[in-house]
Amino acid sequence: MDKKPTSMAAITPTMTPQHKEIPGNPSVAKSSTLKLNDRSNGKSLRVLSEDDWKFWIAEGYIVVKNAVPKENCDRLANLLWEFEEKDPNDPSTWYAPPRATMEMKELVNTGMVEIYNHQFLWDNRSVKRVYDAFVDIWGTEKLWCTIDRANLNIPIRPGFEYKGFIHWDYDPETKPQNVQGVIALADQMDESMGGFQCIPELYRNYDTWKLTQPTDRDYFKPDVSGFEKVKVKLEAGDLLIFNSLQPHGIRPNNSKDKVRIAQYLSMMPAEEENETLRQWRINSWQHRIAPEGYAFPGDPRKWEQTKYKTAELTVLGKKLLGLEKW
């Protein structure tokens, strides 16, 4: 399973350049050629209730309760502390300088953990309830998961500050057919401890709002003056899915000692005809290669390659990767 190539250059597919200068995750396309589910296929929902569906359409996000087993959350959370070389019981170990330069400056000090292909990450991607939730959102069973990282967001301290932010990962003017997601690995119920925030009012009223904005505005960072930022509270194991048209970001962690711990995870319709992307994904999994991009600096220690083995995939996991076709 954990084969070592004789020449990495010979087997490393070139990453497509489409994400190099935008925040979005480069392991999938920026936008799907398929539209998000409008229920016209007549299929029953697998995970979402009818009330959930109405909320999703109106608010642009939805929380799937207990999507991932608690034991999965605990073991991945413990791994993240180990990977970051920090002791969860000793805050003096938490405030180390970053290992790599983050081009996307609003993410500096927000706790991004540059781990993408560990067994525990793939185990959560392959949970049937998680997959079924995304089937509800997309209206198709033929999905690929993102190859994304995790987050260990510690309380702000002098010399280790960051501002909360709101942004889009994709230019909303392009009307991307895309969704994003995050799994809470520990409870995030405290208002002060940071975590995900969004602005459903702007999501609903974007077309009207944009008429009031200057033509030279930043299409990824909206002026959110006058809008309420909604903190979405999550318990360990909950999955949050949000429309990529939803303005969102990370709240500052102003708590005394609480840490927001999460795994980023989403799914999109599989692009099995895109052989370049499919081979990149397979190589990323097999050789533990991180995505490259504006928001993805990687781990200069190369711990995924040197400390961990290639993840063993379930039947579903192989299809979500693209190793096997649907």
N, C-alpha and C positions, 0 to 999 in steps of 0.2 A: 504493500500500500504506500509506504513512504520511500519511493524510489528516488535515488539521487542521479540527476542527469550528468552525463559526461561533459556537456557544454551548455551552460545556461543560455548563452547567446543563441544557440541553435534551436532552443525550444520556447523562447520568450516571445509571444506575439506582441506586436506593437499596440500600445493603448491608443484608442481613438482620441483625437485632439479636441473633441467637442466640449469637454468639461474643463479644459485647462484654465480658463479664466472666469469660471462661474462657480458658485458654491456646490451645485448639485452633485450627487454621487455618480461617478463615472462607470460603475459596474453594470449599469443599465442605460437605456436610451433616455434622452431628456424628455421625450414625450412619446406616448404610444400612438400607433396608427389606429388602434381600437379605442373607442370612447368608453368612458366609465359607465357602469351599469345603469340603465334607465328602467329596468324591470320589464322591458318589452319582450324579453325572451320567455316570459311566463314561468320561469323557474322559481321554486320556493327558496326562501332564504335559509341558510344553513345555521348561522350563528346569530345574526342580528334579528331582533324582534321588529315588528312593524313600527313601534314607537322609536326604536333605535334608528330605523331607516328614515323616518320623518326628521329626527334630530340631525342625522348626517346630512340630509339635503339642505336643511335650513341653516345649520351652524357651521358646516364644513369640517367637522371632526366628530369622532365617536370613540368612546372607551369600551373596549371588550373586557369584561371582568374575568379574572382567573383564566387568562389565556394560556399561561405557562405555569407548570407546577412550581410550588414554593421551593422545593429542593433544587430545581434547576436554577432558580434565582440566587439562592444562597451560595451554591458552588461557583457560579460565575462571578458573583460579587467578591468572593474570597480570592478568586483568580485575579481579578482586576487589581486588588490591593497588592498581591504578590508581583504582578506584572509592572506595577508602578513603583515597586520597592518602597512601599509605605506600610506603616503599621496602623490598622484601624483603631487601635486602642491608645495610640500615642500621637496626638496632634503635632508634636514637634517634628515629626517625620513627613508631614503633609506638604510643606511649603518649599519644595525643591524647584530650582529653575527649570524651564522647559528644555527638553533634549534637542528639539529641532525648531527651526523658525517657521512660524505659522504666517503664511501670506495673508490670510483672511484675519485682519487684526481684531475684529470684534470677538473672535474665538480665543484670543490669548487669555490664559489663566482660567478658562471655563472648564478645564478638566477633561479634554478629549483624550481618550486612551487609544493609542495606535495599534490595536489588535483586531484582526479581521477574520481569521480563518481557524481559530482554535476549535477543538471538538465541542466545547460548551456553547459556543456561538452557533455552530451548525445544528446542535441538538435543539436549540430554541427555534431556529428557522424551520425545522422539520416537524414541529408540533402540529398535529392535525387541526386543532382548534384555531391556531394562528392562520394556517393555510386556508381553512374554510372561511374565516372572516374576510380574507382578501378575495376569495372567490365571490362572496356576496358583493363586495365593493366593485369588482370588475365585471362580474357576470360571465366569466370564463374559468375553466379549470386549468387551462394551459398557462401557467405562470412561471416566472423566474423570480427568485428573491434577490435583493440587493446584497452585495458583499460590503458590509459596513462595520463600523467600530462601536465603541462603548464610551461611557461618560462617568467620571468620578468627580463630581462638582463639589468642592469643599468650601467652607465659609470664607468670606472675604476678610482679609487682614491687611494692616498697613504694609505696603510694599508688594501686596499680592491682590490688587484690586482689578475689577473689570466692571464695565457698565452692562446692565441688561440691554437687550437689543430686540428689535423687530425687523425682519427682512423677508424676502422671498428667495428661494434657491433658484428659481426659474423666472424669467421675465414674464409677468402676468399678461402682458400685451400679446404674447404668443399663444395664449390660452392653452397651456400645456395639459395634456391628458396624463396626469401623474398623481400619485399619492405618496405620502411619506409616513413613517411610523416609528414608535419607540416603545420598548417594554420596560416597565419599572422593575428594577431588581431589588428595591427596598421601598418602603412606604414613603410617599411624597405628599403627605396630607397637610403639612405645616406651611402656612402662607409665607413664612419668612425664609424657607430653606431653598429657594430657587426652583429650578425645574422648568418645564415647558410653559410658555405663555403664548397667547394668540389674540387676534382681534376679529371675532366673528362679524361685528358690525361692518368693518371695512370689507371683509370677504363678501358680505351680502350686497354692499353698496359701491363696489369698486368702480363700476361704469359711470356712476354719477360723480363719485369722488375725483376721478381722474380729470374730469372737466375743469376742476378748480385748481389743478396743479400746473406749475410751469412746464414748458415743453422740454427744458433741459434738466428735469429732475432725474434723480438716481432711480432707475427702474427696478433696482433690487432692494433699496432701502427707503421705504415710504416715510413721509412726514406724518406722524401719527398724533399730532397735536389734537386734543379734544376727544380722542378715542379711549375707551376703557380697555385695558389689557386684562384678559381673563387668564387666571392661573388655573390650569387643569389639574385637579388633585387625583393622584393615582396611588393604589396600594400595590405591594409587591405581587408580580404576576400579571398585572393589568397591561393590556395592549392599547395604545392610543394610535389611531389612524387619522391622518388629516389630509385634506385636499391640498395639492401644491399651490393652489390659488389662495390658500389661507395665509395671511401674514402672521409670522410666528417667530419665536426666538427663545432665548434662555433668560430667566429672571435672575437677578443677583441673589446670591445666597447670603442673607444677612443674619442667619441663625448663629447661635453660639457654638454649636458642635455637631450639627446635623449635616450629613453628606447625601447629596442626590446621586444615586447610582442607577444607570440605565444602559440598555442596549438599543442601538438604532437598527430598525428592521422594517423593510417594506417589500412589496412585491408588485411586479408589472407583468403584462402579457409577454410570454416568451417570444423571443425573436430567433427562432431556430434557423431561419434562412441567413442570418447575419453570422457567418462563419468566423469572421475576425473577432467579433465580440464574444462569441461562444468559446473560442479557443483561448481568449484572454481570461475568461472566467474560470475555465478548467485549470489553466496554468496557475492562476491566483490561488485556487483551492489546493492544488497538488503540491505547490512549492511555497505556499504561504507568502504570497506576494501582495503587498498593499496596493490599493488604487493610487493613482497619481493625480494631483489636481490642486487648484487654488486653495482648497480647504483641507488638503490631505498631505501633511508633511512626512508621514511615515515614522518608523522607529529606527534611528541610526544604530542601535545595538543589534538589530536583526534577530531579536529574541525568538520571533515566531519560527524562523528558519533553523535556529540553533538549539532551541530548548524543547520544541514541541513537534509532534508527529503530524502527518497529514490526517485530517479528520476522516473517520469512517462514516459514510453516508448511508442513510436508509434508502429504501426504494423511492420514497417521496423526495428525499434530499437530493438524490441523483438527478431527478427531473427538475427540481427547483434550481439546481446549479446549471443544467444544460448538458451534463455528462450523458444522460439518456434522454431521448426525445419523448414527448408526450404521445 
